[in-house]
């Protein structure tokens, strides 16, 4: 499948050598592998990782299983653990739809991943999307702002870091403010992050280029005594501007990778870049 407008745009950018053009297009057309990570904030994260390795992946990694039942017989690529993700919690699966239909074990893995994702035990997420939260090195006491948060996969990772090493029933001192300018995408963000059941999350719907100042004030001893004894309300304590320890800004992208996600949606390059350019100009 070729897209003349897309190719014209990228050739005009002169960023791909002429001799590598066809290889560039072939790479864009490669289907994305299925990647997922085990939610590290879950109580049974290690147990789930070991169960996946022993009950599902061991047979595939042995290299003995192939897909048969059709004209060609193709070997299944073994699941691969992403070596840079902590605790061995992230995995990559590569198999085609035809392989999925013709091997019961692959169907079992697919169904398990789907149901575990719905239950909040794992999160299906592109590998490249897992990287930015790791670089932030979020600690449980940090105040974190996720400026362009929807659909929420990276926000979920940030919350996991906030809750790291927390005891049952313990609320960490840090928090995550997850913002998105699109109201409908905020609904998606809320649906994604509610699986972690965290009191340390605030979802906001605002233009990140004009994000308001956050004000807060710790209650004074007099205010706490009043709340407990019913005395008259004391003067409001002084407020201070909240400064964030970490800020994540996953800004709008060009959408150039639509070739591997949804080839039929790959529109002309000028159209791909026009709307994000307008949004970035505002920031």
Secondary structure, DSSP 8 states (H G I E B T S, - for coil): ---HHHHHHHHHHT-S-GGGHHHHHHHHHS---EEEEE-TTSTTHHHHHHHIIIIIIHHHHTT--EE-SSSS-EE----EE-TTSGGG-EEEE---HHHHHH-HHHHHHHHHHHHHHHHTSEEE--HHHHHHHHHHT--TT-EEEETT-TT-HHHHHHHHHHTTT--TT---S-EEEEE-S-HHHHHHHHHHHGGG--TTEEEE---GGG----EE----HHHHHHHHH----------EE---SEEE-------TTHHHH-GGG---HHHHHHHHHHHHHH-
